[in-house]
Amino acid sequence: MAKVQGRLTPQTGFIVAAASDFVRFDQATFIDFYQPLLSPTALGLFYALQSQLVPEPMLAKRQAHSIMLDRLNLGVAQFAEARNSLEGVEMLQTFYQQDEIGGVYVYVLQPTMTPEEFINDDLLSVRLLQQIGEQRFDELVARSRRYQFDTSRMHNLTHDYFEVFRPDRAAWDAERPVLNNARATAVPKSQAIQKLPSNSFDFNFLLDQLRNRGIDLQSVKEQRKLIISESVLYSIDESSMAGLVYDATDFRSGILQPQALKRGIAAHYAGTLRRSDDPAPTIPAAAEDLTDLGEVERSLIQMARQYAPYDYLAGIKQSSGSGYVSPNERNTLTRLVEQGQLPGEVVNILIYHIIVQKENTTLKASLADGIANAWIKAGVKTAADAIREIKNHKKDNDRQVSSKSKRHYYSTGRSNINEELPEWAKHPEKVKNKKPSAEKLAKIDQMLAELDQQKNSSDKKQ
């Protein structure tokens, strides 16, 4: 991600352009494969931006964002959230610069992938499968391949260019300057930012476990991004992943089938709870100074480090009586993990803040994105940092409660958000040198006991 962050206001300028291969955009593919991953607001924004395309876009012909905000009836935060969604599914690239007129954004529309490219994309295809379910996903796969025919066992008699045409060298030399000029004036296509979460998953150890088991290791290496992303989300260790890969391998060809692996992981882990074997805190627990935090806060940090984000969310919802993890919540969590900028323990504190402290029954995407972006900007790297940032945010709001410039970086687009933190966050100075109440400790102990009981039940079933 670029370090430059443009400040978006209704007066900030923008223009819309299209990538050189935008001619590949396919409406049917966009609706079938992309629409389920986008909110109605993001979908509307894409079509609104597309309507702003004009020949030869120029910065001098910029428009104010207020035009788009009024047209879509959105606030700045809602617009930014919808824009981020389009960027996340690789339908939009955003650029920014400051010139003598002021700040200006350039929104470059991107083409859809082909259905086959989308199916083979580890991140987007997993989200789509989780969002629409296996039956609908299989229907889309079958429809995208309905005109295909397997010619792998036939002889290819197709003629190449030189078998059909006889190039004239003199004519080619004469036209060469025109061709060179056309190529030189082409706008280079910006490369999409590659996202690969980092953790301590030992991919080479996984390969070692799969040797001599009749598996094509090259096919496993080709799915490295998928395997690592899933290991981060569900806290799957190398040995467990080896078993999942083996089960998802075609026994005749020995080639790993990525769709089978995705289904296997979703079926095996979506309803189970496991302690994380790799909490992977950015700063080792022993080296981090927690003296400014109370006992309750340190207990929260310890629990946040013990579970993978998906398991933590499932456990919190079950313990607080908030129901099950919905497909939308799973998508929100997947996006937070895939970005790779917040460690798992920080994501867990974010979950706790939204579900427990703010008493929401669901992990709302807009609220989670707002908090996550604020924490990234503030440099939050550990669970302790996240708790301190919650406190700082509360203190800032208390100081600026009567000011029009009050900070709203936790905003979801509404102007009247009432944020309440528990007593230990409101008065940390009282908690620091004071033992937590028996009720608070009992609640934490009960939550941990329930998670352990669910873990043990899952282990017995396996």
N, C-alpha and C positions, 0 to 999 in steps of 0.2 A: 504494500500500500504506500502511496506517495505521502511524503511528510507534509506537503503543502495542503492546507485545508482552507478552502474558500468559505467565506462567511456568506450564507444565503439569506437575503432579505427580499421583500416584495419588489424593491427597486433594483436588485441585482439583474444585470443583463443576461441574455442567453440567445443562442442560435441553435438550430437543429441541422445536422448533416447526416449522411448515410455512408456506411462502409462501402468499399468498392464492390464487394460481393453481396450487397443487399438485394440485388436482383434475384438471389436464391430464396428470399423470404417466401414462405408458403403459408397461406392463411389457414388451411386445414390442419397442418402440423402444429401451428401456433395454438389453435383452439384445443386440439386433442391432447397434446403433450405438455404445453406450457401453461395454459389457462388454469388447470387444477393446482398449480404451484403458486399462483398469483392471487392477490386479493382483488375484489372489484375495483378498488381505487387504483392499484397498479396497472390493471388491465386498461382502465380508462385513460391513465396517463400515457401508456404506450400509444394508443390511437390518437390522443391529443397531440403528442409530439410528432407522430407521423403526418398529421394534417398540417404541421408547420413546415414541412419540407418544401423548399423552393430551389430552383436552379441557381447554381453558383452562390452558395451561402457566403456571406461576408460579415466580419465582426462589426463593420460600420453600420450594418442593418440590424443590429441587435434589438431585442424587445425586452421589456421588463417582465420579471417573473409574475408580477401582479396579474398579467393577462391570463396566464395559465391557472393561477390560484383562483381567480374569479370564475373562470370557465368551468373548473372542476369543483368549485366550492370547497377548497381545501385551505388549511393553515400551512405555514411553512414546515412545521414538524411532520405533518401528514404527507406533504409533498415529498420531503426528504426520505421518509420511510418507503413510500411507493417507488421512488427512484432507486433506492437501495435494493428493493426487491427485483427490479428489472435488471440491475447490475448483477445481482446474485445468480440469476438464471442466464446470464450472458446475452441478454437482448439489448443491452445499452452499455456504452462506455462514456464516462464523464471526464471532461477536461476543464481546467480553470486557469485563468491568468488575470493579472491586474495590469491595466494600461492607463493612459491619460484620461480616459473617460470614466474608468472605474472597473470593478470586478465583472468578469463575464464568464459564463459557463458555455461550453460547447458540448451538446449531447449528440453522440454519434450512434445512430440506430444500427443494430447488428442483424444479420440474417438468422433465420431458424436453422438448426441442424437438420439433417435428413433424419427420418425416423430411426434408421439404423444407427446413425451416429449418436442419437439421443439414448437409444437403448444401451449402447456400449459405453456411455458416459457413467462412470461409477457413482458420482455424486447426485446428478440430476435424476438418473433412473431409480436410484434407491428412494429418493424423496417422492417420486411419482408413484412407485409401488406402495409406499406407506400411505400415501394420500388417497389413492383410488382403490386399493385392494388388489389381490392377486387375479381375481376373475376379470375385472375390467382391464388390468394391465395385459393379461394374456390376449384379450380381444384386440387391443391396440397393436400388439406385436403381430398377431395373425393378419390383421387388416393391412399393416404396412408391408407385409410380404406376400400379399395375395396375387401379385402379378409376376412373382419370381419363379424361376424354374432352375432346378439343379442341373448344370451342364458340366459338373466336375469330372464326369467319367466319359465325356465326349471329346472328339477332336476339334480343336479350334481352327477353322479354315479362313478366318477373317484376314483380309488383305491390309497391309500397312500402307502408309502414305506413299512411299517410294515405289510400291508395286502398282499404284493407281496413277500417280502424277509423274511427270518428267520435268523437274525444276530447270528453269532457264537461269543460268548463273549471271548472265549480263543483266537480265531484268531484275534479279534479286539485288545486285549491286546498285542498280539505279534507284530502287525504292528504299534502300537501306536507311538513308537520312530521315525519311518520313517516319519509318518504324522506330528508329532510335529516339526521335523527338517525342513520339507518342509514349514510349516507355519512360522517358526521362521526366515527363510532366505528370505521370501517374502519382496519386497520393498514396504513400506507403500505408499499409494497414497496420494499426497498432495491435500488438500481441496481447491477448487476454492474460490477466494475472493468474498464475498457476497457484492453486490452493492445495496444500498438503499438510495436515496437522502433524506436529512433531511430538513424539513421545519416545519412551525408551524401548518400544517394541523392537526386538532383535529379529530382523527379517532374515538374516543369514542363518540364525538358529532355526527358524521355521523351515528354511530350505533343507537344512541338515536332517531334520526330522522326517522330511518327505522323500529323501533319497532312498532308492532301492524299494520303493513302494509302487512302482509302475506308473508314476505320475510324470508328465512332461513338465519339468521345472521351468522351462521358458514360458509356458502358458501361465505359470504361477507368477513369474517375475512381471509379466505384462499386466497383471492385476494388482500390482503393489499398492497403488493409490487406494483402491477399493479396500484391500485388506487392512491397511493402516488406519484408514478412516473409521472402519467398523470396529477395530480394536480399541480406538480411543473412545468412541461413543458408548460401547458396551463393556469396556474393560476386559477384553478377551486376551488371555495370555497366549504364548506361542504354542504350547501343547494343545490347548483347546482349539486354537485356530487350525492346527494341523489336522485334527480330526474333522473339522468342518470342511476344510479344503478336500480332504480325502473323500468325504461323502458327496461332494459336489463335482467330482471328477468323472468323466465318461470312462467307464471301465474298458471299453473297446479301444478308444484312441489314446487314453491316458491324459486328455486335455481338460484342464479346469474349465467348468462352465460357470461364468460369472453370475448369470441369472439364478442358477441353482444355488450358488453360494449366498446370494442376497436373501433368497427365500429361506434357506436353511438357518441363517443367522437370525432373521426376523422371527421365525417360528420357535427357535430355541431360546432366545433371550428376551423377547418382548414382554413376557409375563413372569420373569424370574428376577430375583434379587441376589446380588453377589457383592461381597466386599471387594474393593479394588486391590489387586496385587501390585498395582503401579500408580500410587497417588501422584507421583512425580511433581512435588512442589518445586517451584522455581528456586526458592531458597530453602535449604535444609532446615527442618524444624529445630534442630539443636542450635543452629547458627542465627536463628531469627529472634529478635528481642521482642518479647511479648509482655514485658513488665508493665506497660501502660494499659493492658487489657485485664478485665476482670476474669474470675474463674468461669463464669457462665460463657463468656466470649471465647475463652480458651477451649472450653468443651465443644463449642460449635465448630471451632477451627479443626479440632481433632476429628470430629465426625465428618466434616467436609473433605478431609484428606483420605478417609477410609473407603469412600464409595465412588464409583463411576457416575457421571452426571445423570445418565438415564435411571440408574438404580436409586440414586439419591432422590430424584424427583418422584419416582414411584413410591419409595418409602415414605417421603414426606406427605404425599397425598393420601396414602393409606392410613398413616398415623394420625393425620389431622382430619380424617373423614371427608376429604375433598374428592373422592371418587377415583377414577382410573386415569391413566395417561392417554389423552386423546391423540388422534393422528395430527392435528394442528400443533399440539404441544410437542409431539415428537419431532415434527418438522422444524419448529422453532429451536429446539435443543440441538438438532442435527446441524442447523445453520450456525449456531453459536460455536459448536465444537469444530466444525469444518473451517471456520475463519482462522483458527489457530492462534488468536491473539490473546485469549484469556485461558489460563490453565484450568484444569478440571475443578480444582478446589475453589477457584474464584467463581466459576459457573455455579457451583453448588451453593455458595453464599448468596449469589443472585437469586437462585431458586428459593432459598429460605426467606430472603427479604420480601419477595413478591407473594409467596404462598402463606407464610406464617406471620411475618411482621405486618404486611399490608393487607392480610386477610382476604386475598383473592382465591377463588376456588380453581382458577386455571392460570397457566403460565402464558399471559397475554403477550403476543408477539411484539406489539408496538411498545409496550412498557419494557419488555426485556431488551429490545434493541436500543431504546433510549438510555437505559441504565448501562448497558454494555458499552455503547459508544462513549458515554461520559467517563466510565472507568478506564477505557483504553486511553482516552485523552489525558486522564489524570495519572497514567502510568501505574495502574494497579497490577500487581504481579502475583500476590499471594492472598490467601483468605484473610489474613490479618489486615493487609492493605485495604481489602474490600470493606471490612468492618469499620476501619478508620474513616474511609471515604463516606460511608453512611452517616457517621457522626458529624463529619465536616459539613456534609450537605445540610444536615439538620441545623447546625450552628449558623451556617450562612443564611438559611431561610429565616431563622429567628432574628438575625441582625437586620435583614432586609425586608421584613414582613410589611413595612409601610411604604416601601419604595416601588415605583413602577418598573424599575430595572431588576426586580427580583428574579433570581435564577430559576429557570424551568427546564433544565436539561434532563429531567426525568419525565418530561411531558409526553402525553400520548395524543396531543392535539387538542385537548380540552383545557380550558382556562381556569377551571376551579377544581384542582386536584388537592385533596386533603391528605397529607402524608403524616402518618403517626408512627413513631418508633416506640418500642417498648421502653420501660422505665430505665433499663440498663444502658440504653443508647441516649436517652434524654439526660441522665445524670451519671455519666461515667465516673465522675470523681467519687461518687458514693459507692459505686460497685467495686472500684479498684481495691480498696482496703476493707471490704466487707464481704463476708461469705454469702453466696446466693441463698435465696429462700429454699426451704425444703420442697415447696411446691414446684419451683423451677427445676431443681435437680431431679425431682421425681419424674417430671415431664420428659426431661432429656433421657434419663435412664429407661423410662418406658419406651421411648422411641427407639433407642438402641436395642433394647430387648426384643421389640417387635421385628426389627430388621434382622437381628441374628436368628430369631425363630423362623422367619421366612426363608433366610439363607439356608438354615439346616434342613428345612423341609424340602427345598429345591435340591440340595445335595443328595438327599435320600432317594429322590425320584430319579436321579441321573444314573 
